[in-house]
Amino acid sequence: MTRKTVRGVLKTWKEDRGFGFIKPDDGGKDIFIHISALDSRSRRPIADDIIYYQVAKDHRGKYKAINASIEGVELTTSNTENTATPVKKLGWIALITSLLIIAAAVAWYYTQQPV
């Protein structure tokens, strides 16, 4: 089931607690929003931001914003193409360490040979 996206203004935001309330453009009661409802953004929300969101009920039956975004604020992106996973990094470290050990062993062997 696809939810309708709603627009509203962030009426209040409690930065220290990570939540606030949205005043829906179509009127009605204010909607609770938690920081976890927002996609990764380049900045935190502030009062008077335009918020696009969907509405859902929480476990107590109260309405809250989900899948929210701030108008005009870009998603933060990470360059995942050039980011090696920890396993890949460990593999490279092991390979380089092995090559250094082999080079040291070869150098030691040739220094031990009589001229």
C-alpha positions as YAML, in Angstrom:
chain: A
units: angstrom
residues:
- id: 1
  name: MET
  ca: [0.00, 0.00, 0.00]
- id: 2
  name: THR
  ca: [1.45, 3.36, -1.05]
- id: 3
  name: ARG
  ca: [1.04, 6.19, 1.42]
- id: 4
  name: LYS
  ca: [0.18, 9.73, 0.39]
- id: 5
  name: THR
  ca: [3.01, 12.27, 0.78]
- id: 6
  name: VAL
  ca: [1.96, 15.30, 2.81]
- id: 7
  name: ARG
  ca: [3.55, 18.74, 3.09]
- id: 8
  name: GLY
  ca: [3.84, 20.77, 6.27]
- id: 9
  name: VAL
  ca: [5.93, 23.26, 8.21]
- id: 10
  name: LEU
  ca: [8.17, 22.18, 11.07]
- id: 11
  name: LYS
  ca: [6.54, 24.13, 13.88]
- id: 12
  name: THR
  ca: [8.93, 23.13, 16.68]
- id: 13
  name: TRP
  ca: [12.19, 21.19, 16.87]
- id: 14
  name: LYS
  ca: [13.93, 20.03, 20.03]
- id: 15
  name: GLU
  ca: [17.50, 19.44, 18.86]
- id: 16
  name: ASP
  ca: [18.63, 17.97, 22.19]
- id: 17
  name: ARG
  ca: [15.87, 15.36, 22.03]
- id: 18
  name: GLY
  ca: [15.77, 14.77, 18.26]
- id: 19
  name: PHE
  ca: [12.09, 15.39, 17.65]
- id: 20
  name: GLY
  ca: [9.54, 18.06, 16.84]
- id: 21
  name: PHE
  ca: [6.07, 18.72, 15.47]
- id: 22
  name: ILE
  ca: [4.87, 19.48, 11.95]
- id: 23
  name: LYS
  ca: [1.89, 21.71, 11.19]
- id: 24
  name: PRO
  ca: [0.23, 20.07, 8.15]
- id: 25
  name: ASP
  ca: [-0.57, 22.42, 5.26]
- id: 26
  name: ASP
  ca: [-4.07, 20.97, 5.04]
- id: 27
  name: GLY
  ca: [-4.80, 21.83, 8.68]
- id: 28
  name: GLY
  ca: [-5.52, 19.27, 11.34]
- id: 29
  name: LYS
  ca: [-3.54, 18.27, 14.38]
- id: 30
  name: ASP
  ca: [0.23, 18.65, 14.55]
- id: 31
  name: ILE
  ca: [2.20, 15.54, 13.59]
- id: 32
  name: PHE
  ca: [5.08, 14.20, 15.67]
- id: 33
  name: ILE
  ca: [8.39, 13.72, 13.81]
- id: 34
  name: HIS
  ca: [11.50, 11.97, 15.10]
- id: 35
  name: ILE
  ca: [14.96, 12.47, 13.58]
- id: 36
  name: SER
  ca: [14.92, 8.82, 12.48]
- id: 37
  name: ALA
  ca: [12.04, 9.62, 10.10]
- id: 38
  name: LEU
  ca: [14.31, 11.87, 8.03]
- id: 39
  name: ASP
  ca: [16.58, 10.53, 5.29]
- id: 40
  name: SER
  ca: [20.30, 11.25, 5.59]
- id: 41
  name: ARG
  ca: [20.46, 14.99, 5.09]
- id: 42
  name: SER
  ca: [23.31, 17.44, 4.88]
- id: 43
  name: ARG
  ca: [21.92, 19.30, 7.91]
- id: 44
  name: ARG
  ca: [19.57, 18.79, 10.83]
- id: 45
  name: PRO
  ca: [16.01, 20.17, 10.65]
- id: 46
  name: ILE
  ca: [15.19, 23.59, 12.07]
- id: 47
  name: ALA
  ca: [11.88, 25.30, 12.87]
- id: 48
  name: ASP
  ca: [10.04, 26.64, 9.81]
- id: 49
  name: ASP
  ca: [11.55, 24.02, 7.45]
- id: 50
  name: ILE
  ca: [9.12, 22.68, 4.85]
- id: 51
  name: ILE
  ca: [8.81, 18.94, 5.45]
- id: 52
  name: TYR
  ca: [7.43, 16.31, 3.06]
- id: 53
  name: TYR
  ca: [6.36, 13.17, 4.89]
- id: 54
  name: GLN
  ca: [3.97, 10.27, 5.10]
- id: 55
  name: VAL
  ca: [1.75, 9.56, 8.09]
- id: 56
  name: ALA
  ca: [1.64, 6.33, 10.08]
- id: 57
  name: LYS
  ca: [0.40, 5.24, 13.49]
- id: 58
  name: ASP
  ca: [2.87, 4.32, 16.21]
- id: 59
  name: HIS
  ca: [2.44, 1.36, 18.57]
- id: 60
  name: ARG
  ca: [0.16, 3.48, 20.80]
- id: 61
  name: GLY
  ca: [-2.12, 4.49, 17.93]
- id: 62
  name: LYS
  ca: [-0.79, 8.06, 17.69]
- id: 63
  name: TYR
  ca: [0.08, 9.59, 14.34]
- id: 64
  name: LYS
  ca: [3.69, 10.28, 13.39]
- id: 65
  name: ALA
  ca: [5.67, 11.32, 10.33]
- id: 66
  name: ILE
  ca: [7.68, 8.69, 8.45]
- id: 67
  name: ASN
  ca: [9.77, 8.74, 5.25]
- id: 68
  name: ALA
  ca: [10.31, 12.48, 5.69]
- id: 69
  name: SER
  ca: [12.52, 14.92, 3.80]
- id: 70
  name: ILE
  ca: [13.34, 18.60, 4.13]
- id: 71
  name: GLU
  ca: [12.52, 20.78, 1.13]
- id: 72
  name: GLY
  ca: [15.66, 22.11, -0.55]
- id: 73
  name: VAL
  ca: [18.08, 20.03, 1.52]
- id: 74
  name: GLU
  ca: [20.06, 17.49, -0.46]
- id: 75
  name: LEU
  ca: [20.66, 13.93, 0.62]
- id: 76
  name: THR
  ca: [24.15, 13.30, 1.85]
- id: 77
  name: THR
  ca: [25.90, 10.76, -0.32]
- id: 78
  name: SER
  ca: [28.93, 8.70, 0.38]
- id: 79
  name: ASN
  ca: [31.24, 7.53, -2.33]
- id: 80
  name: THR
  ca: [30.56, 3.82, -1.98]
- id: 81
  name: GLU
  ca: [32.38, 2.91, -5.21]
- id: 82
  name: ASN
  ca: [35.81, 3.74, -3.76]
- id: 83
  name: THR
  ca: [35.13, 2.64, -0.21]
- id: 84
  name: ALA
  ca: [36.72, -0.70, 0.59]
- id: 85
  name: THR
  ca: [35.03, -2.93, 3.10]
- id: 86
  name: PRO
  ca: [37.04, -3.86, 6.21]
- id: 87
  name: VAL
  ca: [37.53, -7.39, 4.83]
- id: 88
  name: LYS
  ca: [39.02, -6.03, 1.60]
- id: 89
  name: LYS
  ca: [41.27, -3.68, 3.57]
- id: 90
  name: LEU
  ca: [42.52, -6.57, 5.70]
- id: 91
  name: GLY
  ca: [43.20, -8.56, 2.55]
- id: 92
  name: TRP
  ca: [45.38, -5.78, 1.13]
- id: 93
  name: ILE
  ca: [47.21, -5.38, 4.44]
- id: 94
  name: ALA
  ca: [47.91, -9.13, 4.55]
- id: 95
  name: LEU
  ca: [49.17, -9.11, 0.95]
- id: 96
  name: ILE
  ca: [51.50, -6.15, 1.48]
- id: 97
  name: THR
  ca: [52.79, -7.60, 4.75]
- id: 98
  name: SER
  ca: [53.49, -10.94, 3.04]
- id: 99
  name: LEU
  ca: [55.38, -9.24, 0.22]
- id: 100
  name: LEU
  ca: [57.49, -7.27, 2.69]
- id: 101
  name: ILE
  ca: [58.35, -10.44, 4.61]
- id: 102
  name: ILE
  ca: [59.35, -12.22, 1.39]
- id: 103
  name: ALA
  ca: [61.48, -9.24, 0.30]
- id: 104
  name: ALA
  ca: [63.19, -9.17, 3.72]
- id: 105
  name: ALA
  ca: [63.86, -12.94, 3.56]
- id: 106
  name: VAL
  ca: [65.34, -12.67, 0.04]
- id: 107
  name: ALA
  ca: [67.52, -9.73, 1.10]
- id: 108
  name: TRP
  ca: [68.74, -11.63, 4.18]
- id: 109
  name: TYR
  ca: [69.48, -14.75, 2.07]
- id: 110
  name: TYR
  ca: [71.65, -12.83, -0.40]
- id: 111
  name: THR
  ca: [73.55, -11.02, 2.37]
- id: 112
  name: GLN
  ca: [74.49, -14.41, 3.89]
- id: 113
  name: GLN
  ca: [76.09, -15.78, 0.68]
- id: 114
  name: PRO
  ca: [79.90, -15.63, 0.44]
- id: 115
  name: VAL
  ca: [81.24, -13.43, -2.29]
...
